[in-house]
Amino acid sequence: MIDEAIVDAYGEDEQLTGLFTMMEENLAVPFSTTFLGVEVTVSGIDLAQDGTIVALCHCGRVRQRIGILDLPMPTPAPVGAEWVEAYRHWAG
């Protein structure tokens, strides 16, 4: 999967963009999960300034960007969650 995402990427920034694109196209949102004991809804993903992929989460009116690798996937996992695992493997 990683090879598919980074096929024409030169350098780490382009590889990250490739993985982000595959995740954005394939991860089914919205989905709900629990983070630090609070149920949140993931409405999308974004690239953060620090070069990580973040989940755009909300709980009621509170909005929070949470690193996608820090966010536990629900059971059953949403369609496309395998791209989160590919990103986890790539990020080391």
HELIX and SHEET records of a PDB file:
HELIX    1   1 ILE A    2  ALA A    5  1                                   4    
HELIX    2   2 GLU A   12  ASN A   26  1                                  15    
HELIX    3   3 GLU A   82  ALA A   91  1                                  10    
SHEET    1   A 4 PHE A  31  PHE A  35  0                                        
SHEET    2   A 4 VAL A  38  LEU A  47 -1                                        
SHEET    3   A 4 ILE A  53  CYS A  59 -1                                        
SHEET    4   A 4 VAL A  62  GLY A  67 -1                                        
END                                                                             
